Amino acid sequence: MAVLPLTPAPFFGNKNRAFWRLQFLGWGGALALRALSSIANAQPWSFLIIVLIATITGFSISLILSVIYRALINRRPLITWGVTAFVLAIAVGLYAFIDSWVISLYRTNSDAGFAQLFLGVFYLDLTLLGAWSALYYAINFYIQVEEQNDQLMRLENQATSAQLAMLRYQLNPHFLFNTLNSISTLVLLKQTEPANAMLSRLSSFLRYTLVNEPTARVTVAQEIETLKLYLDIERMRFEERLRTEFRIDDDTRAGLMPSLLLQPLVENAIKYAVSPMEYGAEITISTQLVGSMLRVTVSDTGPGLPAGTDPSKLFGVTSDSSDTISSGHVSTGVGLANIRDRLAQAYGENQRFDIGNRPEGGFVVTIELPFEAREPAPLPVGTRSAASSGAPRLAVN
């Protein structure tokens, strides 16, 4: 049996409703307390009418105070607290006057004068309205602080999303210009079929980048399929010089990671390992679970880093996005720096981004981030998965 998810609504989500709930709860509690006190002091049952009238009077006066306090709460402190004290004194005096007048009408044979009755109820009324006023300001100040915190968090999230979007979009132009240049070369050489095939693959890749949000996360399986689509485009340029190997553990396929995180790493490997070498190079992409972390490795069989190179220079960004060092497997301008920044924005300190040379030769980039698996979406009733129904699957080699 399916259970509908229940999302608890915040008590102060609707401030007007919360005010009336607290108003009735508070004055109802005061009514009950004064009624029990009267019964305990052997007052006649008819005295409960006096208690009810006093409670209704206090309830009504507090409504007037709420209107005045609402206009004062965002003023300067001197005005807020000065006017509040003045208004509260008048309200307590009015409350005590009404209470004492009603009691004097009830106790016609009492020896106590009006002044004695007034002083007798003044302190009780002062306690009630004073506590009500303190709670009103405390609750409203709390709500304002919470609203400011929520607004600050929304602004921080928007700033983070904007920064992530900026970093993601910085990764696309370099690849786009290279691909368009290759297509232009094929057209000049009148190789129309390869040019058309490259355009088709490029349109599919760009469609993916436009459909997915820059701050979205995708599964490892989706990222790998997108990466294979990108490699199909590059393979038309480098042919057999570009060799790839994927070592994707099945346990990691459902893991989430930032979209288009691996494409600039592979682009970096193509630029510095495949392109300058006569026989090209092999690029290996692997994923595995290491405890609670998802480890992603992109390595190549290229020349690697020149001896004595400081890896921190790989994160240097120049004004024209050019390479900081021209020899060896070094900076792609904004590429590696952007990946590091995207990981820091998305995961804070709970991530790792390492670069260096492989012991057997070549360059390697290692990324570790928290493993979070995406829950599979439920299938509609009466449908079957592609695997179980024998439907063909589209694979990108």
Beta strands, then each sheet from edge to edge (+ up, - down):
strand 1: 217-219
strand 2: 242-248
strand 3: 256-258
strand 4: 281-290
strand 5: 293-300
strand 6: 352-357
strand 7: 363-370
sheet 1: 1+ 3-
sheet 2: 2+ 4+ 5- 7+ 6-
end
